[in-house]
Amino acid sequence: MILMPSTLAQRWLRVLPLMGAMLLFAAAASAAVTISEIRTDNPGTDSDEYFELAGTPAEALTGVWYVVLGDSPAGGCGVVEMAVDLSAFAIQPDGFFSAVRTGDIPALAGYDATVALTFENSDNVTHMLVTNFTGAALQDLDTNDDGVLDITPWTSIVDCVALVGNYTIACTGAAGTSERVYCTTTVGPGPGGAAPMHVHKCGSTWNAGQDGLPPVGNDTPGAANSCGNQAPTITNLAQRPFVVNPAEVATVQADVSDIDGTVGSVTLYYRINGGGFTSVAMPLDSGTTHKAAIPGQALNTVVDYYVQAQDNLGALSVSPAGAPATTNTYTVKNDVITPIATIHANLGTYTGTQVQIQAQVYVPGDYKGPGNATSAYVQDGSGRGINIFGDGGSFGQTLLNDVSNIVQITGTVIIFSTTTVELEQYDIQLVSTGNPPRTPAVQPSTAAAAAPGNEGTYVQSTGVITAIAITGTAGTTAHNFTISDGSGPVIVRVDDDLRADLDTAFHLNDQIVGRGAGSTFTGQGEILVGEAAGIALTGGNPPPLLTNAVLTAANQVTLTFNESIDPVSGNTAGNYVVFRTSSPATTIAVTSAAVQVPDSQVLLTLAANVPAGISHSVRVNNVKDLGGATIAANTTAVIRDPSLGVGAIQITEIMQNPLCVADNLAEWFEVRNHGAVTIDLDGWTMKDTGADLHVISNGGPLLINAGQYVVFARDSATLTGQGITPFYQYANFALGNAADEIILLNPAGTVVDEVDYTGAVPWPIPNGSSMQWNELGDNTDAANWGTGGHVFGCGDTATPGLPVDYSTPTPPVPSGLTRLLGNQPNPFNPSTTILFTLAQRERTAVTIYNARGQRVRSLVDAVLEAGLHSELRWDGRADGGAPMPSGVYFVQLSTASGHCEARKIGMVK
């Protein structure tokens, strides 16, 4: 099945009941040639995909085609995924004909030919033998997706079999976890509930074979099928809890099933510190799950264990494979709780490792409704949150459905799509329940709510709906409400399972409040709402806001508003007054006003030129938006004069409290030239209201270009060592961590810009992160400042020398570090570039794995030089050259020095 973007967000196939009635084709009863055996997948890199036919020795296959029906990259069911003409072949003297995929280097023997196979894994698909096929690859034979083939481009169906998993036998009209089948003969699900990797026919009965190749599996290409007794299948072997404390009992559990009989007995074998094995019966607990206990042990005790199952006919199997030489192992140790903020701040260290956290649920795991994978959010006392995702290999998911629960979670840290930090393959223990629900961190602006630093954390923001979009396919849709308070957008994403009134209760220009998990999964900041009350209407159409006023000519001022302006009120010159800032009674008449393109801007023409070097302001009244809301009375803004620096040079970012380096070395602030001309800052003064004062003395021009961001550093060497290029090093000027002032004066002594941060709400008081102005409202207003940015240098977060809304997928490369930076683009089709940096020259491997942990492709395994590597590409193909299906994959970076890091990537076709 080809995963589309909305389904990619769910990442894993859901286990759904089989449903739907359909007209199916049966195999021709008199056919001499039959399908006998098929392998569509195998653990690790596929190297033995094949099919086998049985028939009369020397029987020609003239006119016979092997056809596979599934879906297409565009969705839909009954699509020809593969069609191979077998006319050049014949049944061999042994009564079989087997063909392996062209380009494979098979591990098995017995193949008679190679053909161009493109078998799809992990999906409901129909394999058919037909005569005189006249169709084409990707042709849709079930045009209305009702399970009845509307086009049958063949003379007859010789034989068929459908491979099915625990997926819906239906079709949504788009790719997803469902697929029609077109044969009454079906086989599957295989072990673990997926469509079987290997199937073979015994008499008139189809069986799901073993997943692995011999000696684990029972493949027999080109020979009689192995129809003897098959050993039981053991899956999902694990101990709970994942981290076993001293004297704590460990419960071992495993799912055991038998394809061709019944499970007779299941036995747990364990040993202490390498001694002899003790056996314990594992009775059936529920479903197919068997459980047994290992007694509590002392600190640092090493416990090895494995499970053996025997069916009613005496066939044995063990897990893990190779037991008792190979075992599962745990060491008894005390819990070590890691703050979630520490994980976020040290992703290079924690990604791919198992951690323990203790936190309270704030987005329940079942908020998307039935049929979706668990996707909860929890947050701890560090002030940060994290996503708990998936069901496979995890335990205790139901504890995530109650927002009063405080839980202890042991899981593996994963980064999905370069931004979403998750714990997967987790075990959850309840700490307490009935706790008051957590409260979100109210953001000072919508731009602040969209900051990447909020990822995973419980946040709340209020703004006006500026756009509404519905995303996803049937059963997985969500509403994306883009809101803004004039500072910049953030998307409030609400799953349609939460509320039935999303189409009727919320409209453009409504003011709403949204609360939920911060996210940047789509590249735009989001708030993922996890409860019905997480989105609420707080008011109708709010008034427009004046966000900027710039002197664009000697007698013209351009005003910018946060939304479209009504042309009648916007074009009324009497609604505007331009006056000297220091003397409001001294005015310059506005002779005309004209709404521009875009219609959020208004151009004012004045009766006289604005005197050079003298600050002027504009006052606005009676201007309305397109919905009729009127701007607040006497709205006023200082007019920027770019030519003189007044209103052009503005403070945009302040790092007053770095964490990883001392304040007296790593403090800095950033300014930007918002004007249209280059300005010389030599001779300017920076001061506060106390004793701090520094006159900029560069020994020559210190030029800041139009639009340029520059960093003023307390110690240039320190920032250079963190990958930042300072513009100027100052002295005798320190930044208070909670409250202080930065005042900039030009050589004439005119105050060009001043930011007084007080430390009182809503001013942020960041630790290890900069304060950032949204560059839309007044930078003296605390509501327009927030925190966020990228990790740089030794681990602090900011955007030094860059815009606040900087969104390039690759963060600045930390110098001297080995780190997997991710891939561009993500999701991708058909190829993506893997980016990583090496601290030293050493042997390095970059490998692609599928969601099962099976190796798909080795991209590089060689000695590489230190530095940034940004040209390694994956074309979406396996080692053998076969194209891989859409879905979730992992890219792993490993080095000879022991660094190992993985990130989740998504391919969408």
Salt bridges, closest charged atoms under 4 A:
GLU37 OE2 - HIS198 NE2 2.74
GLU49 OE1 - ARG101 NH1 3.16
ASP104 OD1 - ARG101 NH2 3.01
ASP219 OD2 - ARG39 NE 2.65
ASP219 OD2 - HIS198 NE2 3.61
ASP285 OD2 - LYS291 NZ 3.62
ASP304 OD2 - ARG271 NE 2.89
GLU422 OE2 - ARG11 NH2 2.16
GLU422 OE1 - LYS904 NZ 3.01
GLU424 OE2 - LYS904 NZ 2.39
ASP427 OD1 - ARG240 NE 2.53
GLU455 OE1 - HIS344 ND1 3.95
ASP496 OD1 - HIS479 ND1 2.76
ASP501 OD2 - ARG499 NH2 2.80
ASP503 OD1 - HIS479 NE2 2.72
ASP510 OD2 - HIS507 ND1 3.35
GLU531 OE2 - ARG515 NE 3.02
GLU667 OE1 - ARG714 NH1 2.90
GLU775 OE1 - ARG672 NH1 2.94
GLU775 OE1 - HIS674 NE2 2.93
ASP861 OD1 - ARG843 NE 3.20
GLU865 OE2 - ARG841 NE 2.73
ASP875 OD1 - ARG857 NH1 2.94
ASP879 OD2 - ARG855 NH2 3.22
GLU901 OE1 - HIS899 NE2 2.93
